[in-house]
Amino acid sequence: MLTPPPPAPPDISRFIPARTARGRRAARPALLAILLVLALVTLMGTAPARADQVRGSQSQVLRTLDVDAAWRITRGAGAKVAVLDSGVDPRHHDLAGSVVTGPDFTAGANPRGVAPRRLHGTYMASLIAGHGHGPGGADGVIGVAPAAKVLSVRVILEDDEPGFRDFNSEPRFENVVARGIRYAVDRGVDVINLSISKDQPTRQERAAIRYAVSKGVVLVAAAGNDGAGRKTGPYSYPASLPGVISVAAADRGLHKASFSNRNSLVLVAAPGVDIYGAGPGDQYWVGRGTSQATALVSGVAALIKAKYPRMSPALVAQALTTGATRRPSPGYDPGMGFGVVNAARALAEAARLSRHRFAARGPGVQDPALPMASGAKAALTPVRVVRRDTHMITMYGAIALSAGALACGGLAALIVMVRRARRRRAHEDASLWASPQWERAPT
């Protein structure tokens, strides 16, 4: 692992994501903060690292994804990936010419005159579509789909930006992700990268995702970084919504990273530890998290869409899962999904699937802008959520067990008493017949 050149590395605690608004007892607990799922980032210095440092440090990840073989087929030309994040630096020399800057849906959260930091978004964009720089593009970061284009849409703030608290608590920012998804879809993107996570989705976010899927857009999102010390990690959104590819992080040994969430909606995994990427101002960073794994999978999805632009999101997801390597022995595991994504194998599977169509069309198809329902005009019946009080269940269970034990004890005592009474009566009868109660009269 590289060590930062002088000056001494900065305090990295500010790059550890803050907890949700619920954890801070915010005034609106329903408006949970969108977390940057960047678990840990270490600055490599204010000056660009040498080519052999950055590109060489990427080599293990690139080999794991088998991108050299995939690049013989496509490098992503013609594909457009929307990065819904904290913003992308379009002037970074590893991204120059590949980034189109969209709207800032967080406008008004930061005080006037405060420029966005754009760290997390630049980092993710470089993993997807970085093309390097210098002779032959041999220096700096290269992404999985280096010929793809990036649409940057700012929908979150870095957690150390001054408007972070207001952004997480004000209702006007509640549905910025939904607005960003619809904006990106209407601009013709092929893939949407969502290296973001929160505890609960809104109705507008659900509808926006259905809209994106209905338009053939592939959505890739981070499974979340709350899995440390848990046998089953929490469900994070939008990764856990139907139609979204939920990505877990693998460590350097290609096992589930300790921090990566473990749940039944994880679809695939990708490297997520010691991942090198670009930062604003021609800097370079190294970090870990399901954010990075998500960006790498988005790059593979961009390769598939570049080669097969009409392929539906469901078939892209099938190509990713069927082409995965390091598959769990049961075939599926909630921590790693169907295995580690492999770009070359995924493209081979996509070629096999390309003659098929997996999309519902025609009369009666659900309008993606409306809630799910059985009919075109049917109202969606609210789902009844039953919240069970575990303390009351434990108390009543203990009472029931005690009552059962008493009943069993009483029954056992009754059986013993009956048996004793029977033995006593049998003994008395035997004594009665043995004693000479009657004597024969003398003749």
C-alpha positions as CSV (number, residue, x, y, z in Angstrom):
1,M,0.0,0.0,0.0
2,L,1.3,3.4,-0.8
3,T,2.3,5.9,1.9
4,P,1.4,9.5,1.5
5,P,4.3,11.7,0.6
6,P,5.1,14.7,2.9
7,P,3.4,16.6,4.4
8,A,2.0,14.2,6.9
9,P,-1.3,12.6,6.0
10,P,-4.3,14.5,7.3
11,D,-6.8,13.4,9.9
12,I,-9.0,10.9,8.1
13,S,-11.8,10.9,10.7
14,R,-13.8,13.4,8.7
15,F,-14.0,11.0,5.8
16,I,-15.8,8.4,7.9
17,P,-19.5,8.9,7.2
18,A,-21.8,10.4,9.8
19,R,-24.8,8.5,11.0
20,T,-28.3,9.1,9.9
21,A,-30.5,12.0,11.1
22,R,-32.3,9.4,13.3
23,G,-29.0,8.8,15.2
24,R,-28.8,12.6,15.8
25,R,-32.4,12.7,16.9
26,A,-33.2,15.2,14.2
27,A,-36.5,17.0,14.1
28,R,-37.7,15.0,11.1
29,P,-36.6,11.4,11.7
30,A,-38.4,10.2,8.6
31,L,-36.0,12.2,6.4
32,L,-33.0,10.0,6.9
33,A,-29.7,11.2,5.8
34,I,-28.3,9.8,2.6
35,L,-25.0,8.4,3.6
36,L,-21.8,8.4,1.6
37,V,-20.9,4.8,1.7
38,L,-17.2,5.6,1.5
39,A,-16.0,3.7,4.6
40,L,-12.4,5.0,4.7
41,V,-10.4,7.3,2.5
42,T,-6.7,8.1,2.8
43,L,-5.2,11.0,0.9
44,M,-2.1,10.1,-1.2
45,G,-0.8,13.6,-1.3
46,T,-1.6,17.0,-2.9
47,A,0.5,16.1,-6.0
48,P,-0.3,13.4,-8.5
49,A,1.3,10.1,-7.7
50,R,3.6,8.5,-10.3
51,A,2.1,6.4,-13.0
52,D,3.6,3.1,-11.7
53,Q,2.2,3.9,-8.3
54,V,-1.4,4.5,-9.4
55,R,-1.8,2.2,-12.3
56,G,0.4,-0.5,-10.7
57,S,-1.7,-0.3,-7.6
58,Q,-4.8,-0.9,-9.7
59,S,-3.5,-4.0,-11.3
60,Q,-4.9,-6.5,-8.8
61,V,-8.4,-5.1,-9.1
62,L,-8.2,-5.0,-12.9
63,R,-7.0,-8.6,-13.1
64,T,-9.8,-9.7,-10.8
65,L,-12.4,-8.0,-13.1
66,D,-10.6,-9.5,-16.2
67,V,-10.8,-6.1,-18.0
68,D,-8.0,-6.8,-20.4
69,A,-10.0,-9.6,-22.0
70,A,-13.2,-7.5,-21.9
71,W,-11.4,-4.6,-23.6
72,R,-10.7,-6.7,-26.7
73,I,-14.5,-6.6,-27.2
74,T,-15.4,-3.1,-26.0
75,R,-13.9,-0.3,-23.9
76,G,-17.3,1.3,-23.4
77,A,-17.5,3.7,-26.3
78,G,-21.1,4.9,-26.8
79,A,-22.2,4.1,-23.3
80,K,-23.2,6.9,-20.9
81,V,-23.2,6.5,-17.1
82,A,-24.9,8.9,-14.7
83,V,-23.0,9.3,-11.5
84,L,-25.6,10.5,-8.9
85,D,-23.2,11.7,-6.2
86,S,-21.5,14.7,-4.7
87,G,-20.4,16.0,-8.1
88,V,-17.5,15.2,-10.4
89,D,-14.4,17.4,-11.2
90,P,-14.6,17.5,-15.0
91,R,-11.1,19.0,-15.2
92,H,-9.2,16.1,-13.6
93,H,-6.7,14.9,-16.2
94,D,-7.9,11.3,-15.9
95,L,-11.5,12.4,-16.7
96,A,-11.1,15.4,-19.0
97,G,-13.4,15.3,-22.0
98,S,-15.5,12.4,-20.5
99,V,-17.7,14.3,-18.1
100,V,-20.9,16.3,-18.7
101,T,-22.0,18.2,-15.7
102,G,-25.7,18.1,-14.9
103,P,-27.8,20.1,-12.4
104,D,-27.0,20.5,-8.7
105,F,-30.1,19.3,-6.9
106,T,-28.5,20.2,-3.5
107,A,-28.4,23.9,-4.4
108,G,-29.2,26.1,-1.4
109,A,-28.0,23.6,1.2
110,N,-24.5,25.1,1.5
111,P,-24.1,28.8,2.3
112,R,-23.8,31.1,-0.6
113,G,-20.3,31.1,-2.1
114,V,-19.3,27.7,-0.8
115,A,-18.1,25.5,-3.7
116,P,-18.9,21.8,-3.6
117,R,-16.0,19.5,-2.7
118,R,-16.9,16.8,-5.3
119,L,-14.5,14.2,-3.7
120,H,-16.7,11.2,-3.5
121,G,-18.3,11.7,-7.0
122,T,-14.9,12.3,-8.7
123,Y,-13.6,9.1,-7.0
124,M,-16.5,7.0,-8.3
125,A,-16.5,8.5,-11.8
126,S,-12.8,7.7,-12.2
127,L,-13.4,4.0,-11.3
128,I,-16.1,3.8,-13.9
129,A,-14.7,5.8,-16.8
130,G,-11.2,7.1,-16.0
131,H,-9.0,7.1,-19.1
132,G,-5.7,8.0,-17.5
133,H,-3.4,10.6,-19.0
134,G,0.0,11.1,-20.5
135,P,1.5,9.1,-23.4
136,G,-0.9,6.3,-24.3
137,G,-3.0,7.1,-21.2
138,A,-0.5,5.1,-19.2
139,D,-0.5,7.4,-16.2
140,G,-3.1,7.8,-13.5
141,V,-6.4,6.0,-13.0
142,I,-8.1,3.9,-15.6
143,G,-11.7,2.9,-15.2
144,V,-13.5,-0.3,-16.1
145,A,-15.1,1.4,-19.1
146,P,-12.5,4.1,-20.1
147,A,-14.2,5.1,-23.3
148,A,-17.6,5.7,-21.7
149,K,-19.0,9.1,-20.9
150,V,-20.1,10.3,-17.5
151,L,-23.1,12.5,-16.6
152,S,-22.5,14.1,-13.2
153,V,-25.7,14.9,-11.2
154,R,-25.1,16.3,-7.7
155,V,-27.7,14.8,-5.3
156,I,-25.7,14.5,-2.0
157,L,-23.2,16.6,0.0
158,E,-19.9,15.4,1.4
159,D,-20.4,14.9,5.2
160,D,-18.0,17.7,6.0
161,E,-19.6,20.4,3.9
162,P,-21.3,23.1,5.9
163,G,-24.8,22.5,4.6
164,F,-24.7,18.8,5.4
165,R,-27.1,19.0,8.4
166,D,-29.6,21.3,6.6
167,F,-29.5,19.0,3.6
168,N,-30.5,16.0,5.7
169,S,-33.3,17.7,7.6
170,E,-35.1,20.0,5.2
171,P,-38.1,18.6,3.4
172,R,-37.2,20.3,0.1
173,F,-34.2,18.0,-0.3
174,E,-36.1,14.8,0.5
175,N,-36.5,13.6,-3.1
176,V,-33.4,14.9,-4.8
177,V,-32.3,11.4,-5.7
178,A,-35.6,10.6,-7.3
179,R,-35.3,13.9,-9.3
180,G,-31.8,13.0,-10.2
181,I,-32.8,9.6,-11.5
182,R,-35.5,11.0,-13.7
183,Y,-33.2,13.7,-15.0
184,A,-30.6,11.1,-16.0
185,V,-33.1,8.8,-17.6
186,D,-34.5,11.6,-19.7
187,R,-31.0,12.5,-20.9
188,G,-30.5,9.0,-22.3
189,V,-28.1,7.4,-19.9
190,D,-27.5,3.7,-20.1
191,V,-26.4,3.1,-16.5
192,I,-27.0,5.0,-13.2
193,N,-24.4,4.6,-10.5
194,L,-25.8,5.1,-7.0
195,S,-22.9,4.8,-4.5
196,I,-25.2,6.1,-1.8
197,S,-27.3,4.5,0.9
198,K,-30.1,5.3,3.4
199,D,-32.4,3.4,5.7
200,Q,-35.8,3.9,3.9
201,P,-36.8,4.9,0.4
202,T,-39.5,7.4,-0.4
203,R,-42.5,6.7,-2.7
204,Q,-41.0,9.1,-5.3
205,E,-37.7,7.1,-5.3
206,R,-39.5,3.9,-5.8
207,A,-41.5,5.4,-8.7
208,A,-38.3,6.9,-10.2
209,I,-36.6,3.6,-10.2
210,R,-39.5,1.9,-11.9
211,Y,-39.4,4.7,-14.5
212,A,-35.7,4.1,-15.1
213,V,-36.1,0.3,-15.5
214,S,-39.1,0.8,-17.8
215,K,-36.8,2.9,-20.0
216,G,-34.1,0.2,-20.1
217,V,-31.7,1.9,-17.7
218,V,-29.5,-0.3,-15.5
219,L,-29.3,0.9,-11.9
220,V,-26.4,-0.2,-9.7
221,A,-26.3,0.7,-6.0
222,A,-24.2,0.1,-2.9
223,A,-25.3,-2.6,-0.4
224,G,-24.0,-0.5,2.5
225,N,-21.2,-0.5,5.0
226,D,-23.0,-1.5,8.3
227,G,-22.2,-5.2,8.3
228,A,-19.3,-5.3,10.8
229,G,-20.1,-7.6,13.6
230,R,-23.5,-8.7,12.1
231,K,-24.5,-12.1,10.9
232,T,-27.2,-10.3,8.9
233,G,-26.6,-6.7,8.0
234,P,-29.4,-4.1,7.4
235,Y,-31.1,-3.5,4.1
236,S,-30.0,-0.3,2.5
237,Y,-31.8,1.7,-0.2
238,P,-31.9,2.2,-3.1
239,A,-29.9,-1.0,-3.4
240,S,-32.7,-3.1,-1.9
241,L,-35.4,-1.9,-4.2
242,P,-36.7,-4.2,-7.0
243,G,-34.8,-3.7,-10.3
244,V,-31.6,-2.4,-8.7
245,I,-28.4,-4.3,-8.7
246,S,-27.2,-4.4,-5.1
247,V,-23.4,-4.7,-4.8
248,A,-21.4,-6.0,-1.9
249,A,-17.7,-5.4,-1.3
250,A,-15.0,-8.1,-1.4
251,D,-11.7,-7.9,0.4
252,R,-8.3,-8.6,-1.2
253,G,-8.8,-12.3,-0.7
254,L,-12.2,-12.0,-2.5
255,H,-14.2,-12.9,0.6
256,K,-16.9,-10.6,1.9
257,A,-15.4,-7.5,3.4
258,S,-16.1,-7.3,7.1
259,F,-18.0,-4.0,6.8
260,S,-20.1,-5.0,3.8
261,N,-23.8,-5.5,4.5
262,R,-25.2,-9.0,4.4
263,N,-28.8,-9.5,3.2
264,S,-30.9,-11.5,0.8
265,L,-31.0,-8.8,-1.8
266,V,-27.3,-8.6,-2.4
267,L,-26.8,-9.6,-6.1
268,V,-23.1,-9.6,-6.8
269,A,-19.8,-8.5,-5.3
270,A,-16.7,-6.6,-6.5
271,P,-13.4,-5.6,-4.9
272,G,-13.9,-2.9,-2.3
273,V,-10.7,-2.8,-0.2
274,D,-7.6,-0.7,-1.0
275,I,-9.2,0.8,-4.2
276,Y,-7.3,3.6,-5.9
277,G,-9.1,6.4,-7.6
278,A,-9.0,10.1,-8.6
279,G,-10.0,13.1,-6.5
280,P,-10.7,16.7,-7.4
281,G,-7.7,18.9,-8.3
282,D,-5.7,16.0,-9.9
283,Q,-5.3,14.2,-6.6
284,Y,-5.4,10.5,-6.0
285,W,-7.1,8.6,-3.2
286,V,-7.2,5.1,-1.8
287,G,-10.2,3.8,0.2
288,R,-12.6,1.0,0.9
289,G,-16.3,0.6,0.8
290,T,-19.3,-0.7,-1.1
291,S,-19.2,2.6,-3.0
292,Q,-16.1,1.6,-4.8
293,A,-17.4,-1.9,-5.5
294,T,-20.6,-0.4,-6.9
295,A,-18.6,1.9,-9.3
296,L,-16.6,-1.0,-10.6
297,V,-19.8,-3.0,-11.3
298,S,-21.3,0.1,-13.0
299,G,-18.3,0.1,-15.3
300,V,-18.9,-3.6,-16.3
301,A,-22.6,-2.7,-16.9
302,A,-21.4,0.1,-19.2
303,L,-19.3,-2.3,-21.2
304,I,-22.4,-4.5,-21.7
305,K,-24.6,-1.6,-22.7
306,A,-21.9,-0.3,-25.0
307,K,-21.9,-3.6,-26.9
308,Y,-25.6,-4.4,-26.5
309,P,-27.4,-1.0,-26.1
310,R,-30.9,-2.5,-26.3
311,M,-30.3,-5.1,-23.6
312,S,-32.9,-4.8,-20.8
313,P,-31.8,-4.2,-17.2
314,A,-33.0,-7.7,-16.2
315,L,-30.8,-9.4,-18.8
316,V,-27.8,-7.2,-17.9
317,A,-28.2,-8.3,-14.3
318,Q,-28.4,-12.0,-15.5
319,A,-25.2,-11.6,-17.5
320,L,-23.5,-10.1,-14.4
321,T,-24.6,-12.9,-12.1
322,T,-24.1,-15.8,-14.5
323,G,-20.6,-14.6,-15.5
324,A,-19.5,-14.1,-11.9
325,T,-16.5,-15.9,-10.5
326,R,-15.7,-17.1,-6.9
327,R,-19.3,-18.3,-6.7
328,P,-20.4,-19.4,-3.2
329,S,-20.6,-23.2,-2.9
330,P,-24.4,-23.2,-2.4
331,G,-24.7,-21.0,-5.5
332,Y,-25.7,-17.9,-3.6
333,D,-24.7,-16.2,-0.4
334,P,-26.3,-13.1,1.2
335,G,-22.8,-11.6,1.8
336,M,-21.4,-12.1,-1.7
337,G,-24.5,-12.6,-3.8
338,F,-23.8,-14.9,-6.8
339,G,-20.1,-14.1,-6.7
340,V,-17.5,-11.6,-7.9
341,V,-18.2,-9.8,-11.1
342,N,-16.0,-10.7,-14.1
343,A,-16.2,-8.3,-17.1
344,A,-15.1,-10.7,-19.8
345,R,-17.4,-13.5,-18.6
346,A,-20.3,-11.1,-18.3
347,L,-19.8,-9.9,-21.9
348,A,-19.8,-13.5,-23.0
349,E,-23.0,-14.2,-21.2
350,A,-24.5,-10.9,-22.6
351,A,-23.6,-12.2,-26.1
352,R,-25.6,-15.4,-25.4
353,L,-28.6,-13.4,-24.0
354,S,-28.5,-10.6,-26.6
355,R,-31.0,-12.3,-28.9
356,H,-33.6,-12.5,-26.1
357,R,-35.9,-9.8,-24.8
358,F,-36.9,-9.5,-21.2
359,A,-39.3,-6.6,-20.8
360,A,-43.1,-6.3,-20.5
361,R,-44.8,-4.2,-23.1
362,G,-48.3,-3.6,-24.5
363,P,-51.7,-3.0,-23.0
364,G,-52.0,-3.6,-19.2
365,V,-48.4,-2.9,-18.4
366,Q,-48.1,-1.1,-15.1
367,D,-47.5,2.7,-15.5
368,P,-44.0,3.1,-13.8
369,A,-45.1,6.5,-12.5
370,L,-47.9,5.0,-10.4
371,P,-47.8,2.7,-7.3
372,M,-47.8,-1.0,-8.0
373,A,-51.4,-2.3,-8.3
374,S,-53.4,-5.1,-9.8
375,G,-55.2,-3.0,-12.3
376,A,-54.6,0.2,-14.2
377,K,-56.8,2.3,-11.9
378,A,-56.7,0.1,-8.9
379,A,-55.6,1.7,-5.6
380,L,-52.6,0.2,-3.9
381,T,-53.7,-1.5,-0.7
382,P,-51.5,-0.3,2.2
383,V,-49.3,-3.1,3.6
384,R,-50.1,-3.7,7.2
385,V,-46.9,-3.7,9.2
386,V,-47.1,-5.7,12.5
387,R,-44.5,-4.6,15.0
388,R,-44.0,-7.3,17.6
389,D,-42.8,-6.2,21.1
390,T,-40.1,-8.7,21.8
391,H,-40.1,-7.9,25.5
392,M,-43.8,-8.7,25.8
393,I,-43.4,-11.9,23.7
394,T,-40.6,-13.0,26.1
395,M,-42.7,-12.2,29.2
396,Y,-45.8,-14.0,27.8
397,G,-43.7,-16.9,26.7
398,A,-42.2,-17.2,30.2
399,I,-45.7,-17.2,31.7
400,A,-46.8,-19.8,29.3
401,L,-43.8,-22.0,30.0
402,S,-44.4,-21.6,33.8
403,A,-48.0,-22.5,33.4
404,G,-47.2,-25.5,31.4
405,A,-44.6,-26.6,33.9
406,L,-47.1,-26.2,36.8
407,A,-49.7,-28.2,34.8
408,C,-47.3,-30.9,34.1
409,G,-46.2,-31.0,37.7
410,G,-49.8,-31.1,38.9
411,L,-50.6,-34.0,36.5
412,A,-47.5,-35.9,37.6
413,A,-48.5,-35.4,41.3
414,L,-52.0,-36.6,40.5
415,I,-50.7,-39.7,38.8
416,V,-48.4,-40.4,41.8
417,M,-51.3,-40.0,44.2
418,V,-53.6,-42.3,42.2
419,R,-50.9,-45.0,42.0
420,R,-50.3,-44.7,45.8
421,A,-54.0,-45.0,46.5
422,R,-54.2,-48.1,44.2
423,R,-51.3,-49.7,46.0
424,R,-52.8,-48.9,49.4
425,R,-56.2,-50.4,48.4
426,A,-54.5,-53.5,47.0
427,H,-52.5,-54.0,50.2
428,E,-55.7,-53.7,52.4
429,D,-57.5,-56.2,50.3
430,A,-54.6,-58.7,50.6
431,S,-54.6,-58.3,54.4
432,L,-58.4,-58.8,54.6
433,W,-58.3,-62.1,52.7
434,A,-55.3,-63.4,54.7
435,S,-56.8,-62.7,58.3
436,P,-59.1,-65.4,59.9
437,Q,-62.2,-63.2,60.2
438,W,-64.6,-66.3,60.1
439,E,-64.3,-69.6,62.0
440,R,-66.2,-72.7,61.2
441,A,-68.9,-73.5,63.8
442,P,-68.2,-76.6,65.9
443,T,-70.2,-79.6,64.8
